[in-house]
Amino acid sequence: MLEYLKPAALIGALVYSLLGVVFVVVAFVVIDKLTPYHLWQELIEKKNQPLATVVAAMCLAIAIIVAAAIHG
């Protein structure tokens, strides 16, 4: 149980966490560029709830893939 408190394990977890967040943000930007409209404007200004649900599902899917790649 004390293995998780070692500095190497802690630094590794932080690095992988940051990499995962970066990959999810990059994936969002790529999807935003591939769609015919501006996702951020649709989500924030127009409050497009169905699109928000699809984007949330996409972010969760990418996060699961990144977590599986890091863990496996």
N, C-alpha and C positions, 0 to 999 in steps of 0.2 A: 504494500500500500504506500510506502514511503518512496517508491520508485517515481511516482508522479511529481514529487516535490523536488527532485533533483534538477539543478539548473539546466542541464542539457534537454531534459524532457519538457521543461517549461518553455525554454526558448524555441524548441521545435514546434510545440503546440501554438505558440504565438506566431511564428513564421507561417505555418500552414493555415492558420486562421486568417491572417492578412492576405495570403495568396488566394484563399477561397473568396474573400470579399472582393478582391480585385477582379477575379474571374467573373463573378456575378455582375459587377458593374460594367465590365467590358462587354459581356454578353448582352446586357440591356442596351448599351449604346449601339452595338451591332444590329440588334433587332430593331431599334429605333430608326437606324439608317435604312434598313431593308423595307420598312413599311412605307406606304404611300403618304402617310400623314405624320405629324409630329406627336409622338406618344406623350411626352411630358405635358404639352399643351392640352391634349385631350384628357389626360388624367387630372391635372390640377385646375385648369381654367374652366373646362367644359364639364368636369366631374362625370366622365363617362364610366359608369359602374360596370357594365359588361366588359369593357376593355380592361378595366382595373383588375377584374377577376382573372382574365386571360393572362395578363402580365404577371400577376401574383403566382399563378400556376406555373408559368414559364420560369420565374425566378426560383420557385421551390424545386422544380425539376432540375435546373442547372445546379442548384446547391446540393441536391442529393447526388448527382453525378460527380461533382467535385469532391464531396465527402467520401464517396465510395472509392474514387481514384486515390485519394490521399490515404485512406485507411487500408486499402487493399494492396 
